[in-house]
């Protein structure tokens, strides 16, 4: 579903997410959103959805096994001395 609505930014930089959109997303007062700037676009995401989307992105960065990660950490910590 795609929906586009024009909103105004207040002096304080605030805007209102239209009620029909909040209802469609099941949002209520006090819900938390992450605000991400992607180029010249602002993207609003729920923290749980962001966590799901980014889970595992760094897998293998420091090693492919627990032992390899431990070796990496030991080398890194030694370099701090």
URJOZI-V104902 format. One record per helix or strand of 2 or more residues. SS is the DSSP state (helix for helix, strand for strand). FROM is the first residue (numbers start at 1). LEN is the number of residues. If there is no record, write none. Layout:
<<SS/FROM/LEN> <SS/FROM/LEN>>
//
This chain:
<<helix/19/7> <strand/34/5> <strand/41/5> <helix/47/8> <helix/66/14>>
//
